[in-house]
Amino acid sequence: MGQFHDHSMKMRIVYDEKSENGLILGDKYLPQELLAEIFCYVDYKSLLNCHLVCKRWKILIQDYVWRKKAEISLGQLLLPHKDITWHIYYCVCVRRNLLKNNSGQDGVHKYWKIVSEGGNHWKVENPPVGVPLLPSNEPVFEGRQCCFVTSYHRCAKIQIIDLQDQGLTLNVLDNLQPPIVVSEWYSCRWDCPAIYECFVQLLNADNDVLDSFQFRDSIEGERQNQWHHVSHEFTNYGQGLRKISFYHGGSDQLFWLGHYGSKMAGACVYVKLPTVKDSNNEGMTDYCTDDEGDSQTNQNSL
């Protein structure tokens, strides 16, 4: 065992950034710039595997390619920043919403903590009943036609997002303090008015509230049988942000047996990254992270 270990250590090749290691494919030499452009067309899962081929590929992909793919995904140029690591750009490419199971696609309970289940409890409708279909042009629905629906007594649930687990580093949260946007679509049936509530809190590590947004709507009359959208942007919330609490709920207003209460879908929490300023944008763009990336990775500046 010891001899094998010594032999394997002697065979290890030290990385030399001036060598052509990783740039020779078959018998052809590819300049690093051309190799990077090829990587931009590789699918996300395969690109993760390319990290393992050699150190040159790993550095090239993590320092340039993921940011470039994120720019392609967003259709905007992103400013390199030492506190934004490669896995955050990866998350831009694969998923933009920090909330999971945002429309009930995974059932009522998954990723959510039930606060109250009045009446006939929470339910998922697929497709929504007694209202129009969800807007097909909204990417937050990912092509699905499902929603949560409440009953004749208050139904409420909450989801806590740990931002560090989602790949946001302390430097990003405390120094960049990117704006955070929260939103959701809500509605109620044509034949029964309803109440919809949404309450979002920005929390520090001790669960103290740094900022909050509260919204309540009585959906009645002509505003029934249509989808409404609520959105709020948090800015200048100060240092210490570590978690986001997203609460929503509601009930019907006629106390009818069954599920005639407010409906909600497409709950979304995303933050914004700095972009290259030009005449067509204001210097920020949205992104969201996903827990598929390695949140503990700490790479060099991009």
Buried (B, 14 or more C-beta within 10 A) or exposed (E): EEEEEEEEEEEEEEEEEEEEBBBEEEEEEBEBEEBBBEBBEBEEEEBBEBBEEBBBBBBBBBBBBBBBBBBEBBEBBBBEBEBBBBBBBBBBBBBBBBBBBBBBBBEBEEBBEBEBBBBBBBBBBEEBBBBEEBEEEBEBBEEBBBBBBBBBBBBBBBBBBBBBEBBBBBBBBBEBBBBBBBBBBBBBBEEBBBBBBBBBBBBBEEEEEBBBBEBEBBBEEEEBBEBEEBEBEBEEBEEBBBBBBBBBBBBBBEEBEBBBBBBBBBBBBBBBBBBEEEEEEEEBBBBBBBBBBEBEBEBEEB
